[in-house]
Amino acid sequence: MTRVLMVCTGNICRSTMAHQVLAEAVEAAGLDAQIHVDSAGGSDEERGNPIDRRAARVLRENGHDVPDHCARQVGLHELGEWDLILAMTGHHLAALNRLRDRAGLRGQDRSDLRLFRDFDPQARPGDMDLPDPWYGDYSDFVETLEVIERTTPAVLEHLRGL
């Protein structure tokens, strides 16, 4: 089974939304027996909390299911268990690489650590972060979902090749 993990800061907005949209795409493609999708946060500040209410609203209003979600922090030793780990920002990617080093996994694990927007057909060099909608208003959540929705087909295609 191919395993993919989405990572943002608190695991209540971006990574959870990306997790849900990709999981739905995997299921629609009939690949849910071959691809497992999950999400986590780099921080423990939101651990145990549900999806942000604005993220839930934007998912629901755009035809997606709202997951029964409980935020969690990515674990030190689980990094080697994922085939693909998608960080929402360069900061998250750097933190994951430091975590991988602390665990002594660099060069020894199977995980491919990348930015989520590496798969975004509209991404431009220097603008690869998926902005955090948490600090904004509802329109920021709409924009975040739009990026996630346009990026997900390329992520799914990549996963098919693993």
N, C-alpha and C positions, 0 to 999 in steps of 0.2 A: 504494500500500500504506500502511495506517495503522501507525504505529510507536509502541509504548509501552515506556517504561523504568521499572523499579522501582529505587528507590535507598534504601539504608540506610547504616549506618556502614561495615562491612567487606565486605559482599557475600558472607557465608557463612551467614547465618541468614534474617532477615526478607525481604529483597529476593529472595533465591534461592527461598525457599518460595513467595512471592507470584508470582514469575516462573513457577515450575513449575505451580502450581494454575491460573493464568490461561492458560498455554500449553495445558494439557490441556482447559480449557473452550473455548478458541478452536478447537482441533482437533475436539472433540466437536460443536461447532456447525457444523463444515464451513467455518470461516472462516480456516483457516491459510494460504490463498493470499492473503488480504486483510489479515490482521493479523499483525504481527511483534512478538514479546515478547522483552525482554531485561532484564538487571539489572546493576547496578554499585554500587560503594560510594563514599561521599564521601571516604573515607580510603584511603591506600595500605597500611595496616598489614597487611592480609590478602592483598594482591595475590599471585596465584599459588596460593593455598591452595584446597583442595576445600571443598565444603559441610561445615558443622559436622556431626559424627557424630550429634549429638542431633537436629538438623534432618532429617538423612537418615532416622534411625530413625522419627521421627514421621510423615514423609511416607509411608514404606514401610508402617508399621503402620496407616495410614489410607487405603490403597488407591491412593496416588499413586506415580508413578515417581520414582526418585531420579536427578537429572540428573548427567551427567558434567560437573562444573562446575569452573571455574577463576576464582577471584575476580579482579575487575578494578576499577580506579578510574574513575569517570566523567571523561571528558576535557573540557577547557575548550571546545574548538571543536565537540564533538559535540552540545552542548545544542540547537542550532538544527535538528538532524536528526530530532528526535522530535516526534510530534504531541501526545503526552501523557507527562508525566514525573510519576510518583507517588512522593512522599517518604513515608517511614514515620513521620517525626516533624516537628514544627514546626522543630526545630533543623536537620534535613536540608533542609527547605524554604527556610529562611533562607540556609543555606550555598549551595544551588543558585541562589538569586536573586543572591547576591554573586558567584558564579562567572559567572552570566549577565552581570552588570554589568561584570566584569573583561574578559569577551570582547567587550564592546560590543554585546551582542545584545538587550538589553531593548527591547521594542517593535519589533524588526526580525525576530525569528524566529517560527516557527509554533508553537513549543512552548507547551503549556498546562501550567503547573506547579501541582500540587495535592497535597493530602494524600491518601494512600491511603484513610484512614478518612472522607474526605468522602463516600465511597460506601457506608459501613457503615450499614445501617438501624438499628442499635442505638447508634450513636455519639451522645454528648452534648456540647454546647458545653463547652469547657474540658477535655475528655477525648478529644482527637482523635489522640493519639500511639499508635502500635502499640508497646507496651513491648518492650524488648530482652530476649529470653529467655536470651541468652548468659550473663548473670550469675546465672541461677536454676538450677532443676533441670528434669528432664524434664517435669514438669507445666506449667512455664512455656512450653515448646515446644508442648504440647498446646493451651494457651489461645491462643497466637499463631496456630496453624493454624486453630483454630475461628473466630477473627476473620477470617482470610484467606478461609476457605471461605464464610462468610456474606456477605462483601463482594464477592467475585469476580463473582457474577451481575450486580450493578449496574454494576461496571466494564465487563463485557462488553457490557451493554446500552448504556452510554455510547459505547463504541467502535463499536458498530453504527451509531450516529448521526453519526460523524465522516466 
